Amino acid sequence: MYERSPICDFPGLTDIHAHPAMNAFLWDRDLRRHYFTAGGKYSPLASLTDFKMLKKGGVKVLWSSLHVPEPDYLRCPPIRLLAHVTGGGRKLLKLNSWECLQAEMKEMERQVERADEFALARNNADLDRICEEGKTAIVHTIEGGHVLDAGLVGSDPEDRLERLRKLANNGVASLTIAHLFPNSLAGHAEGIPGNRRKVLFFWELDTKVDPERGLTPLGEAAIEEMVALRMVPDVTHCTPASRRRIYELVDDRIPIVASHIGVKPLNDAPYNLDREDVEAIAASGGVVGVIFMPYWLVRTDPGIGRGAIWKTMEQLREWTGGWDHVAIGTDFDGFTDPADDFNSAAKLPLVREMLEAKGVLATDLEGVLGANARRVLRDGWR
């Protein structure tokens, strides 16, 4: 078993799952600018985690999720037509997902390089230095294992594992194994609300969910490689069967996270975690990031989310016996409809106010706001 670090410092407010890189890649956005916040209405074009919103909210560490929309999206005619409108969309039509990932990563790094108060962390030493300098640290993570075999011919797992090594060498800290459509690594739970699967009333996205599908042989090899590389496995979007197998394989050698998710007692969806899931993640030294989308927390339309976020955090605390495995994973800018009272990174200081009002002790509060996530990186990343 990997010996965990006793250090549990507080780097500042941390969000372990958000998507500014998608805004930069898909919509050709300058992250130094704020475009608009939807204001209670869902809009995939909203700007929730641009650098101005992150700075206003005091976010000091962002696990910046690089996600390339799966090719299945482009089989829907209206979405395929829309893809022609932006530079990122045209790349999706022309390049495979691995090539698009490289382009998105390069673009995000370019955006960070030209922002004076932000810096990219490729390892723990970088992260410590950036925090000491008072800047906001951007940490690469990836959502969706479909990128590992995109464009490859044949089924040789070594080709896929070599891509994992390249990602690790470029500083990627975590990989969300599954996502919204089938991939070669693991079964996926339904991750698109029913009303969002319909496009222009005529077309419906077929997400091809198989609730019994678990981790594949390639998925098992990928998990073993991630443990060796010190890349944190993220079980969000996995089927329960896939999650269980990941816990067995990892066997507490590296922290596991569920970066943006809810719990089944509040919303009994296969996407969400039960007590067994949370206890396994806690045993690994990992964390659960509470998503700021009310649909997954309590299956309601967006509204005031404070109560649902608190109840989810409290359930996690009850199951694990403390606050050490609770974190924030908003999924802002990830095609999600956030709570009206937490509708951008600028509103995240309200989480501290909420926890203080509930009587959470200062050390536990700092854990939820960032120290728990920092521990995961110390124990699971390079």
N, C-alpha and C positions, 0 to 999 in steps of 0.2 A: 504494500500500500504506500502511495506517495505520502511523505511526511509533510503535513500542512504547515505553512508559515504561521507563527504566532502573531505576526504583525497585522493589525487591523486598523490602519490609519484612515482618516477621513479626508478625501481629496476635494470635497465639495459636492454639490448637487450633481447627481449622476442619473442619466437615462440610459438603460441598457438596450433600448431598441427604438430607433427612429430613422427616418428615410430622407434626409436632406439631399443625399446623393441622387435619388430618383428624380427629385425636382430639377437638379442641375442637368442630369442626363436626358430625361424625357422631354422637359419643357424648355430646355436651353436657358435656365435661370441663372442669374448672377446671385449667389448666396449672400453677397454683401448687402443686397437690397431686400426690403420687405415688400411683397406684392399685395396680398390681401389675406385676411382671415375670413372664413365663410360666415361667421356670426350666427350660428345656430342651424345653418343649412349645409347639407353635405355637398362638398365640391372637391373632386380629385385635383383641381388646379390650385387649391388654397396653399398658403405658404406658412406652415406652422413651426418649422425648425430652421429657417434661414438664420444667418449669423446674428442678425439684429434681434430676433426673437430669443435665441439662445442666450445672448448677452443680457437682454432685459430680464430674463428669468433666472439669471445667475447660474446657468448650467456650466459646470466646470469639466465634466467628463461626459462625452457622448459616444456610445457604441453605435457608430454610424453604419447602418445596415445597407449593404450593397445588394440590390435585388434587380435581376433582369426578368421582366414579365415572361412567363412561359410561352412557348410558341402556340399553345392551345388557345390563348387569347386571340391570336391573329386569324384563327379559323372562323371567327365571328365577323361577317362582312362589315358591319359598321365600325368595329374596332380596327379592322384592317384598313379601311378607308381613312380613318382618323390618323393612323400611323404615318400616313404620307405627309402630314402637316408639319411635323417637327423634325429636327435633326435626329433626335433620339429614336423617334418612331421609324424613320427611314433606315437607321442602323439595324433596328429589330427586323426589318423586312429583308435586309441585305446580308447581315452577318449572323452567325450562330450565337448561341447564348454565352459560350465561353469567350468569344471575341467581343461581344457586347459588354461582358463583365470587365474585361481588360480596359475597354474604353471608358466605362463608368468609373472604375477605380482611378484611372489616370485623370479624368475630369475632376473628380472629388479632390484629388491631391493638388491639382492646379488651383482649385478654388481656395483650399486651405493655405497654400503657399502665398497667396496674395492678400490674405487677411491677417493683419498685424497681431491681433489678439488671439489667434488660433494656431495650433500646431498639430501635426500628425505624430502619433505615438506608434512605433512599430514593435515595442517591447516594454517591459516593466521599467527599465532604466530610463527610457524616453519619457514615460508617463510621469515618473517621479520628478524628472527635470522640468518638464512643462508645468507641472503643478507648482513647483518651487518658484518658477518664473511668473506665476500668477496668470498664465494663459489658460485657455480652454483646450483640453486635449481631445482630439478626434481619434477614435480607435476603429479600424476597419473590422466589420463582421460581414458575413454573407448569409443571405436568406435564400434557400433553395438548392438542393443537391443536384438539380438537373444540369447545372453548369458543368459538372465534372465529366460528363460524357458527350456533351454537345459537339457535333461535328466529327467525332471519332468513328472510325470504321472498325468493325470487329468488336469482340467482347473481352479483350485482354484487360484484367483489372489493374495491371501495373500502369497502363496509360492514365487511368483515372487517379490512381494514388500519386502519380508523379505530379498531377495538377494540384493535389492537396499540398504537396511539398512546396510547390511554387508559391501557393497562397500563403503558407506559413512563413516562408522566407521573405515575403513582402509584408509581414506583420499582421496578417489576419488572425484575430483572436478567437473567433467562434464561427461555427457553421450551423445554421438551422437546416436539419437534415431533409425535411419534407417541406412542401408548401401547398399550393392550391390545386395542383394537377399531379397525375402519376409521374414518378421518376423511378430510376433504376435502383434507388437505395432503400426506400421504405414506403409503407402504406401511409396515406395521408387522410386526416379527418376533414370533414367539410369545413372550409374556412371562409366561404362567401355566404352572407345572409341571403335567404331565399329571394327577397325582392331585388337584390343586387345581381342575381344571376340572369335576370331578364334585361335585354338591351333593346331599347326602342320598341318594346311591346311584342316584337315579332320573333326575335332570336333569344335563345336561352343558352348560357354557357353550360356545357356538360363537363362537370368536374370529375366524373368517372371514379367516384369514391367507392372503395372496397373496404368496408369496416373490418374485415377479417385479415386483411393483408398486413404482414409484419415486416420485419427487417429482412432484406434480401442478403444472399451471400456477399454481393458487392458492398452492401451497406455494412455488413459485419466487418469486412476488410477495411472499409473506410473508418469505422469507429476505432478499430485497433490502431490504424495509422494516426488518427487524430490524437489518441492517447500518447503515442510515441513522439509526436510533433509538438505536443502541448498546445492543442487547439481545442477549445471548450465545446463539447457537443451541446446543441440546443434542441430539445425535444418538442418545442412548439410545433403545431401542425401535424405531428405524428399520430397515427392511430394508437389506441391503448396497447395493442399487441407490439407495435414497434417500440413504444416507450419502454415496456417491460423488458424487452430483449436488450435494449441499450443499457438499462440499469444492470442487468446480469453481466454483460460484457465488460462494462467499465469497472464494476466491482470496487468502487470508491478510489480508483487510482488517480482520478482527475475530477474536478468539480463538474457537475452537470447543471445546466440552466434550462428553465422554460422562460423565455425572455419576455413574452407578451401574451398573457393568458388570464383566465379566470378559474373558478373552482366549481365543482359539480353541485355542492349543496345549494348554491345560489342560481346556477344555470346548468342543468343536467344535459350538457351537450358533449358529444365525444371529443370535441376540440379541447374541453376543459379538463382539469386535473381532479383526481380523487385523492383521498387520504394516502393511499398506498404510493401514488406518484410523488406526492409532496414529501413523504417520509424518506423515499429513496433519494430524491434530490438533496434533501437535508443531510442524509447520511454521507453523501459524496462531498459535502462541504459547499454545495451549490446554492443557488438562489432561484426564487420565482419572481419574475417581473410582472407586476399587475398592469394589465392593459387598461388604457383610459377610454375604451369604447364601451358604452353601456350595454350594447347588444350582447356582448360576450359575458359581461358581468352579471346582468340580471335580465337579459333578453328584452330590453325596452328600447324605444326610440330615444335618441339623444335628449337629454334634459339635464337637470342638476345631477351630477355624477358623484358628488362628495360621499353620499351615504353608501353607494355601491362599492366605491373604491375602499372606503374604510372597512366595510363588512368583509370584503375579500381579504384585505390585509389582516384583519382580526382572525379570520378563519385559518389563515396560514400560521399565524402565531399560536393559535390553539392547538393545531395539529403538531407543530414542531416544538412547543414548549417555550418559545421565546421569539425574539424579533430577528435572529441572526440570518434568516433565510428569506427575508422579504426585501424586495427591491422595486424600483419603478421601471416599467417598460412600456412607454406610452403607445408605441406604434404610430406616432404622429407622422403625417405625410406618407403613410402606407396604404392609401385608398381606404382609410378608416374614417368613421364618423365619430368624432370625439365628443365627450360630454360638454355641454354648453358652458359650464363653469370652469372647465379645464380644456379650452379649445386651442391652445398653442403652448409652446415652451415658455412663453412669457408669464403664464399663469402657474407655473410649477412651484413658486414660493408658497402658494396656498396649501401645498401638501404639508409643509412644516407647520403652518398655522393650524391645520386640521389635527395633526398628530399632537401638537402641544395642547390644543383644546381638549383632546381625549385623555390627557394625562400621561402620555408616553414619555418615559425618562429620556434625558438628554443623550445618553450613550446609545440607547436603543433607537432614538430618533435619527442620530447620525448614521447608524447602521443602515436603516431603511433608505435614507437619502443618498448614501454613497459608500460607506465603509464596507458594507457586505459585498457589494459589487467589486470593490477594490481588492478584497480578500480573494475573491474568485480569480481575478487576474493574477494576483501574486502566486496562487497555488496552481493555476491551470494554464498559464501563458508563459512565453519566453521572457 
